[in-house]
Amino acid sequence: MYTFDSNLITCNYKVNGVTVVTLSGTINVLLFNKIAFQWSIGGFSLTVNGIVVDTNTNTTMMPAETLNTLAFVDGNGLNQMIAKTKCLAVYYNLLTNSELQCLTTQY
């Protein structure tokens, strides 16, 4: 989710339609941004351009093989995100901090 008036990117993790975790960070909309949402047994993190901008230690995890929706929408969930996505990837193994930083650092 991106909120135009605040330059805020937000990731919501929902279980049965109820938000369990919300992570957010400020971005510069005039730049190409590399954004990663990471989850593991220990919690969640949001990385923007190589810097962890938010974390949450909530341990309510989804069962394996059940992540079924990725929505590029605004905060109310009704309006589609109007932007360009160059790449979307899912890694089935937890990345190390250095791997995550390498993938999301501006160059």
Buried (B, 14 or more C-beta within 10 A) or exposed (E): BBEEEEEBBBBBBBEEEEEBBBBBBEBEEEEEBBBBBBBEEEBBBBBBBBEBBBBBEBEEBEEEEEEEEEEEEBEEEEEEEEEEEEEEEEEEEEBEEEEBBEBBEEE
